[in-house]
Amino acid sequence: MLMQKKVLVTALLAGFAAVPTLAMAQAKGNADLGFYAGISAGQSTSSDCGGSCDDKDTAYRVFGGYKFHPNIGVEGGYSPLGETSSGNLKAEANAWDIVGVGSFPLGNNFSILGKLGFYNAEIKLSGAASGKKTTTDLTYGIGGQYDFNRNLGLRLEWNRYSGVKAPDVAGVSSGDTDIDVVSVGALWRF
């Protein structure tokens, strides 16, 4: 009887130890896991103009990432965020970012996603004044993704680069701005 209990306990422990291995093997077999790359384009809007300047421009993003779980991935990208102008002063913003991406499937091919991470942006002034300033702060976003097949997906998303600081003009602090980007993009899974 004691021998049977030991065999049963050993079998149960071996079974419980195999569960994570089987789950990981199943996850690795999931077609949407792994590396991906993409590009998106859309419109950026700066929050600091208050209607007194041209605060909208075209923004782009080139990105790549790795999805290591059906619902979790990490992504990095580069974004020319566009240009704002007021009179003869222009400000051009560019940013590098790294974000965690969480996704939740709503059907066979559609999922919603959320992003949270950090960016490093540079604003360059030209025209009546010149200078540049670099900022590192929080970026986040939400969106949806439709997968046409195992490799090709389409995204619609909104992203915010919060607290982007502009260079001081004539010794006066220019403050900071939030830059919002609404974009459509495509991604390719390897």
Stockholm file with secondary structure:
# STOCKHOLM 1.0

chainA/1-190         MLMQKKVLVTALLAGFAAVPTLAMAQAKGNADLGFYAGISAGQSTSSDCGGSCDDKDTAYRVFGGYKFHPNIGVEGGYSPLGETSSGNLKAEANAWDIVGVGSFPLGNNFSILGKLGFYNAEIKLSGAASGKKTTTDLTYGIGGQYDFNRNLGLRLEWNRYSGVKAPDVAGVSSGDTDIDVVSVGALWRF
#=GR chainA/1-190 SS CHHHHHHHHHHHHHHHHHHHHHHHHHHHHCTTCEEEEEEEEEEEEESSSTTSSBCEEEEEEEEEEEEEETTEEEEEEEEEEEEEEETTEEEEEEEEEEEEEEEEESSSSEEEEEEEEEEEEEEEEEESSCEEEEEEEEEEEEEEEEESSSSEEEEEEEEEEEEEECCCBTTBCCCEEEEEEEEEEEEEEC
#=GC SS_cons         CHHHHHHHHHHHHHHHHHHHHHHHHHHHHCTTCEEEEEEEEEEEEESSSTTSSBCEEEEEEEEEEEEEETTEEEEEEEEEEEEEEETTEEEEEEEEEEEEEEEEESSSSEEEEEEEEEEEEEEEEEESSCEEEEEEEEEEEEEEEEESSSSEEEEEEEEEEEEEECCCBTTBCCCEEEEEEEEEEEEEEC
//
